[in-house]
Amino acid sequence: EAIKVHDLCQQHNIPVWCGGMLESGIGRAHNIALASLPNFVLPGDVSASQRYWKRELLTQPIEATPHGTIAVPTGVGFGFDIDFPFLDSITVRQEIVR
């Protein structure tokens, strides 16, 4: 749905931005991918993952460069590996929806 909003705004020459502050690394990784689309031309506020969290849900934290930018991964998927053992250790409930 977010990509549809991006595309609609782009068709009507409406610039967009992506904001994100308190997401875990998983949500932040998706924000990074979304913010890399061509019509995200306004400055966003996607920050490094360790700014708000003591321990990240990813195997490697998302880090900003000294210039305040974050590299967009080029690999398959959203570009980061989830730390499943840590995620399992803090999970209090799991529900499968089919």
MDTraj code that builds the backbone (N, CA, C; nanometers):
import mdtraj as md
import numpy as np

residues = "GLU ALA ILE LYS VAL HIS ASP LEU CYS GLN GLN HIS ASN ILE PRO VAL TRP CYS GLY GLY MET LEU GLU SER GLY ILE GLY ARG ALA HIS ASN ILE ALA LEU ALA SER LEU PRO ASN PHE VAL LEU PRO GLY ASP VAL SER ALA SER GLN ARG TYR TRP LYS ARG GLU LEU LEU THR GLN PRO ILE GLU ALA THR PRO HIS GLY THR ILE ALA VAL PRO THR GLY VAL GLY PHE GLY PHE ASP ILE ASP PHE PRO PHE LEU ASP SER ILE THR VAL ARG GLN GLU ILE VAL ARG".split()
xyz = np.array([
    [0.0818, -0.1192, 0.0000],
    [0.0000, 0.0000, 0.0000],
    [0.0864, 0.1259, 0.0000],
    [0.1972, 0.1225, 0.0717],
    [0.2844, 0.2401, 0.0763],
    [0.3423, 0.2703, -0.0614],
    [0.3740, 0.1664, -0.1368],
    [0.4264, 0.1878, -0.2719],
    [0.3174, 0.2468, -0.3611],
    [0.1937, 0.2036, -0.3434],
    [0.0825, 0.2607, -0.4209],
    [0.0671, 0.4099, -0.3915],
    [0.0799, 0.4476, -0.2651],
    [0.0717, 0.5898, -0.2281],
    [0.1870, 0.6657, -0.2927],
    [0.3074, 0.6095, -0.2855],
    [0.4239, 0.6716, -0.3501],
    [0.3966, 0.6941, -0.4982],
    [0.3504, 0.5898, -0.5667],
    [0.3276, 0.5981, -0.7106],
    [0.2196, 0.7000, -0.7455],
    [0.1117, 0.7026, -0.6688],
    [0.0043, 0.7993, -0.6925],
    [0.0558, 0.9422, -0.6752],
    [0.1299, 0.9652, -0.5698],
    [0.1863, 1.0987, -0.5471],
    [0.2821, 1.1364, -0.6593],
    [0.3631, 1.0410, -0.7023],
    [0.4578, 1.0686, -0.8104],
    [0.3843, 1.1062, -0.9388],
    [0.2747, 1.0376, -0.9694],
    [0.1959, 1.0686, -1.0896],
    [0.1401, 1.2103, -1.0861],
    [0.1180, 1.2633, -0.9671],
    [0.0607, 1.3971, -0.9518],
    [0.1642, 1.5000, -0.9053],
    [0.2917, 1.4648, -0.9205],
    [0.4029, 1.5548, -0.8847],
    [0.3964, 1.6027, -0.7400],
    [0.3604, 1.5129, -0.6507],
    [0.3571, 1.5438, -0.5078],
    [0.4757, 1.4733, -0.4428],
    [0.5725, 1.5478, -0.3916],
    [0.6878, 1.4831, -0.3285],
    [0.6480, 1.4175, -0.1963],
    [0.7183, 1.3121, -0.1600],
    [0.6880, 1.2411, -0.0359],
    [0.8143, 1.2257, 0.0487],
    [0.7923, 1.1911, 0.1760],
    [0.9035, 1.1662, 0.2676],
    [0.8696, 1.0453, 0.3533],
    [0.9706, 0.9875, 0.4139],
    [0.9510, 0.8721, 0.5011],
    [1.0054, 0.9061, 0.6388],
    [0.9213, 0.8899, 0.7381],
    [0.9649, 0.9141, 0.8749],
    [0.9598, 0.7859, 0.9548],
    [1.0503, 0.7745, 1.0454],
    [1.0511, 0.6564, 1.1306],
    [1.1445, 0.6797, 1.2465],
    [1.0968, 0.6562, 1.3650],
    [1.1829, 0.6798, 1.4801],
    [1.1916, 0.5586, 1.5707],
    [1.0802, 0.5069, 1.6151],
    [1.0846, 0.4040, 1.7182],
    [1.0711, 0.2619, 1.6648],
    [1.0806, 0.2423, 1.5353],
    [1.0730, 0.1073, 1.4817],
    [1.1939, 0.0256, 1.5259],
    [1.1733, -0.1039, 1.5334],
    [1.2872, -0.1942, 1.5510],
    [1.3637, -0.1958, 1.4188],
    [1.4732, -0.2651, 1.4164],
    [1.5507, -0.2751, 1.2930],
    [1.4722, -0.3356, 1.1786],
    [1.3781, -0.4233, 1.2096],
    [1.2970, -0.4858, 1.1051],
    [1.2107, -0.3798, 1.0365],
    [1.1411, -0.2991, 1.1135],
    [1.0615, -0.1909, 1.0559],
    [1.1482, -0.0855, 0.9902],
    [1.2603, -0.0559, 1.0521],
    [1.3526, 0.0441, 0.9986],
    [1.4075, -0.0002, 0.8625],
    [1.4371, -0.1294, 0.8481],
    [1.4866, -0.1809, 0.7201],
    [1.3829, -0.1604, 0.6098],
    [1.2565, -0.1800, 0.6435],
    [1.1512, -0.1562, 0.5446],
    [1.1397, -0.0072, 0.5122],
    [1.1561, 0.0787, 0.6116],
    [1.1542, 0.2234, 0.5862],
    [1.2677, 0.2637, 0.4928],
    [1.3845, 0.2048, 0.5121],
    [1.4991, 0.2361, 0.4257],
    [1.4676, 0.1979, 0.2815],
    [1.4123, 0.0791, 0.2624],
    [1.3763, 0.0352, 0.1270],
    [1.2717, 0.1285, 0.0662],
    [1.1705, 0.1628, 0.1433],
    [1.0652, 0.2520, 0.0944],
    [1.1218, 0.3895, 0.0599],
    [1.2052, 0.4433, 0.1465],
    [1.2611, 0.5772, 0.1253],
    [1.3571, 0.5832, 0.0070],
    [1.3974, 0.4678, -0.0454],
    [1.4872, 0.4672, -0.1613],
    [1.4120, 0.4808, -0.2936],
    [1.2789, 0.4804, -0.2894],
    [1.2011, 0.4988, -0.4121],
    [1.2205, 0.6410, -0.4643],
    [1.2082, 0.6615, -0.5954],
    [1.2486, 0.7886, -0.6564],
    [1.1731, 0.9138, -0.6136],
    [1.0495, 0.9019, -0.5677],
    [0.9744, 1.0224, -0.5321],
    [0.9902, 1.0616, -0.3852],
    [1.0710, 0.9867, -0.3107],
    [1.1019, 1.0267, -0.1729],
    [1.2146, 1.1290, -0.1804],
    [1.1775, 1.2529, -0.2051],
    [1.2762, 1.3587, -0.2280],
    [1.2861, 1.4566, -0.1117],
    [1.1938, 1.4497, -0.0179],
    [1.2002, 1.5363, 0.0997],
    [1.2826, 1.4663, 0.2079],
    [1.3593, 1.5401, 0.2862],
    [1.4426, 1.4769, 0.3894],
    [1.3575, 1.3968, 0.4882],
    [1.3998, 1.2757, 0.5146],
    [1.3296, 1.1893, 0.6086],
    [1.3986, 1.1884, 0.7439],
    [1.3438, 1.1125, 0.8368],
    [1.4068, 1.1040, 0.9690],
    [1.4300, 0.9587, 1.0106],
    [1.4737, 0.8780, 0.9161],
    [1.5105, 0.7402, 0.9468],
    [1.6497, 0.7443, 1.0094],
    [1.6611, 0.6929, 1.1297],
    [1.7888, 0.7030, 1.2013],
    [1.8532, 0.5668, 1.2197],
    [1.9737, 0.5691, 1.2732],
    [2.0447, 0.4457, 1.3056],
    [1.9655, 0.3680, 1.4106],
    [1.9779, 0.2370, 1.4087],
    [1.8943, 0.1540, 1.4958],
    [1.9323, 0.1628, 1.6429],
    [2.0563, 0.1891, 1.6756],
    [2.0968, 0.1917, 1.8160],
    [2.0653, 0.3244, 1.8848],
    [2.0043, 0.4140, 1.8136],
    [1.9676, 0.5420, 1.8743],
    [1.8603, 0.5237, 1.9819],
    [1.7688, 0.4319, 1.9589],
    [1.6572, 0.4130, 2.0514],
    [1.6553, 0.2777, 2.1212],
    [1.7331, 0.1824, 2.0723],
    [1.7274, 0.0465, 2.1256],
    [1.8637, 0.0035, 2.1764],
    [1.8661, -0.0581, 2.2934],
    [1.9914, -0.1084, 2.3503],
    [2.0419, -0.2281, 2.2705],
    [1.9502, -0.3150, 2.2312],
    [1.9865, -0.4328, 2.1530],
    [1.8945, -0.4406, 2.0323],
    [1.9531, -0.4673, 1.9196],
    [1.8823, -0.4692, 1.7923],
    [1.8245, -0.6074, 1.7636],
    [1.7163, -0.6123, 1.6872],
    [1.6584, -0.7390, 1.6433],
    [1.7276, -0.7942, 1.5191],
    [1.8230, -0.7195, 1.4676],
    [1.8999, -0.7632, 1.3513],
    [2.0374, -0.8107, 1.3968],
    [2.1013, -0.8937, 1.3139],
    [2.2337, -0.9425, 1.3517],
    [2.3379, -0.8314, 1.3464],
    [2.3174, -0.7329, 1.2620],
    [2.4056, -0.6164, 1.2531],
    [2.3196, -0.4909, 1.2645],
    [2.3606, -0.3938, 1.3450],
    [2.2796, -0.2723, 1.3576],
    [2.2801, -0.1900, 1.2290],
    [2.1759, -0.1134, 1.2105],
    [2.1702, -0.0181, 1.0995],
    [2.2424, 0.1067, 1.1467],
    [2.3432, 0.1473, 1.0714],
    [2.4259, 0.2600, 1.1140],
    [2.4228, 0.3721, 1.0112],
    [2.4291, 0.4931, 1.0604],
    [2.4373, 0.6111, 0.9740],
    [2.5839, 0.6464, 0.9520],
    [2.6127, 0.7040, 0.8361],
    [2.7474, 0.7523, 0.8081],
    [2.7700, 0.8823, 0.8847],
    [2.8930, 0.9315, 0.8904],
    [2.9169, 1.0611, 0.9553],
    [2.8373, 1.1761, 0.8919],
    [2.7944, 1.1574, 0.7670],
    [2.7153, 1.2602, 0.6980],
    [2.5657, 1.2438, 0.7220],
    [2.5279, 1.1418, 0.8011],
    [2.3875, 1.1224, 0.8346],
    [2.3076, 1.0408, 0.7350],
    [2.3750, 0.9720, 0.6443],
    [2.3040, 0.8886, 0.5476],
    [2.3113, 0.7416, 0.5892],
    [2.2203, 0.6629, 0.5370],
    [2.2183, 0.5191, 0.5615],
    [2.2202, 0.4499, 0.4262],
    [2.3125, 0.3564, 0.4091],
    [2.3242, 0.2851, 0.2818],
    [2.2032, 0.1945, 0.2610],
    [2.1546, 0.1913, 0.1381],
    [2.0433, 0.1038, 0.1020],
    [2.1016, -0.0315, 0.0616],
    [2.0619, -0.1395, 0.1277],
    [2.1137, -0.2716, 0.0907],
    [2.0766, -0.3080, -0.0528],
    [2.1612, -0.3872, -0.1153],
    [2.1363, -0.4271, -0.2537],
    [2.1039, -0.5752, -0.2666],
    [2.1032, -0.6480, -0.1567],
    [2.0785, -0.7918, -0.1615],
    [1.9318, -0.8270, -0.1741],
    [1.9072, -0.9553, -0.1686],
    [1.7712, -1.0083, -0.1780],
    [1.6960, -0.9803, -0.0482],
    [1.5656, -0.9609, -0.0578],
    [1.4858, -0.9339, 0.0610],
    [1.5028, -0.7906, 0.1061],
    [1.4892, -0.7679, 0.2367],
    [1.5032, -0.6304, 0.2836],
    [1.6469, -0.5971, 0.3221],
    [1.7396, -0.6908, 0.3021],
    [1.8815, -0.6602, 0.3116],
    [1.9469, -0.6762, 0.4467],
    [1.8743, -0.7229, 0.5461],
    [1.9305, -0.7408, 0.6797],
    [1.8877, -0.8770, 0.7328],
    [1.9701, -0.9345, 0.8190],
    [1.9373, -1.0636, 0.8792],
    [1.8797, -1.0436, 1.0186],
    [1.7705, -1.1125, 1.0461],
    [1.7052, -1.1047, 1.1773],
    [1.7788, -1.1948, 1.2760],
    [1.7983, -1.1462, 1.3966],
    [1.8602, -1.2242, 1.5045],
    [1.7503, -1.3084, 1.5699],
    [1.7185, -1.4220, 1.5080],
    [1.6071, -1.5047, 1.5553],
    [1.6265, -1.5583, 1.6969],
    [1.7470, -1.6011, 1.7371],
    [1.7612, -1.6455, 1.8768],
    [1.7254, -1.5348, 1.9770],
    [1.7689, -1.4122, 1.9504],
    [1.7343, -1.3017, 2.0397],
    [1.5844, -1.2729, 2.0343],
    [1.5281, -1.2700, 1.9145],
    [1.3846, -1.2454, 1.8997],
    [1.3041, -1.3514, 1.9757],
    [1.3443, -1.4770, 1.9633],
    [1.2759, -1.5846, 2.0368],
    [1.2866, -1.5650, 2.1878],
    [1.4014, -1.5157, 2.2342],
    [1.4222, -1.5001, 2.3787],
    [1.3355, -1.3903, 2.4401],
    [1.2897, -1.2960, 2.3606],
    [1.2078, -1.1870, 2.4145],
    [1.0610, -1.1980, 2.3748],
    [1.0275, -1.2998, 2.2966],
    [0.8890, -1.3201, 2.2538],
    [0.8073, -1.3757, 2.3696],
    [0.6965, -1.3103, 2.4006],
    [0.6106, -1.3569, 2.5096],
    [0.4870, -1.4309, 2.4571],
    [0.4549, -1.4103, 2.3310],
    [0.3392, -1.4772, 2.2727],
    [0.3566, -1.4820, 2.1221],
    [0.3108, -1.5883, 2.0629],
    [0.3179, -1.6021, 1.9181],
    [0.1825, -1.6479, 1.8676],
    [0.1373, -1.5878, 1.7596],
    [0.0096, -1.6254, 1.7003],
    [0.0284, -1.6383, 1.5504],
    [-0.0154, -1.7479, 1.4960],
    [-0.0042, -1.7717, 1.3523],
    [-0.1391, -1.7419, 1.2886],
    [-0.1390, -1.6553, 1.1883],
    [-0.2608, -1.6176, 1.1167],
    [-0.2478, -1.6695, 0.9742],
    [-0.3455, -1.7452, 0.9329],
    [-0.3420, -1.7997, 0.7957],
    [-0.4589, -1.7491, 0.7162],
])
top = md.Topology()
chain = top.add_chain()
for i, resn in enumerate(residues, 1):
    res = top.add_residue(resn, chain, resSeq=i)
    for name in ("N", "CA", "C"):
        top.add_atom(name, md.element.get_by_symbol(name[0]), res)
traj = md.Trajectory(xyz[None], top)
